[in-house]
Amino acid sequence: MPDPFDSDYVNLTSPAVAHYVVIPSDGADLPVRPGALYVNSAGTAVLQDKDGESVSYEVTAGAVLTLRPTRVLATGTTAQLVAWY
């Protein structure tokens, strides 16, 4: 399929070009650091930043989190998330 935007520069304000279902892990970083997270199902999301700081968020289905975590922890995470990048 032709993509007229294929040569455009992609940055944090651009629409996402790929996505993946997040599999929370206490020991492994996300395979690709996302530009944002989409909440598929409500619950708790425990997100870790690049400095290793973890914060727990209560999230609702349909929310878009404009955060760029390096890891989503399995311990405490009940929400289903999709990463956009």
MOLINZI-V302740 format. One record per backbone hydrogen bond with DSSP energy under -0.5 kcal/mol. CO is the residue of the C=O (numbers start at 1). NH is the residue of the N-H. E is the energy in kcal/mol with one decimal. If there is no record, write none. Layout:
BEGIN
CO;NH;E, CO;NH;E
END
This chain:
BEGIN
3;6;-1.7, 5;8;-1.9, 11;14;-1.5, 18;85;-2.5, 20;83;-3.0, 22;24;-0.7, 36;84;-2.7, 37;65;-3.3, 38;40;-0.8, 38;82;-2.5, 39;62;-3.2, 41;80;-1.3, 43;59;-3.0, 44;78;-2.5, 44;79;-2.1, 45;47;-0.7, 45;57;-2.7, 46;73;-2.4, 47;55;-2.3, 48;70;-2.5, 48;71;-1.5, 49;52;-2.1, 53;49;-2.3, 55;47;-2.4, 57;45;-2.9, 57;59;-0.6, 59;43;-2.0, 60;63;-1.9, 63;39;-2.7, 63;65;-0.5, 64;66;-0.7, 65;37;-2.3, 65;67;-1.7, 70;30;-3.1, 71;48;-2.9, 71;73;-0.5, 72;25;-2.8, 74;76;-0.6, 74;77;-0.9, 76;78;-0.5, 79;81;-0.6, 80;40;-2.4, 80;41;-1.4, 81;22;-2.5, 82;38;-3.2, 83;20;-1.6, 84;35;-3.1, 84;36;-1.4
END
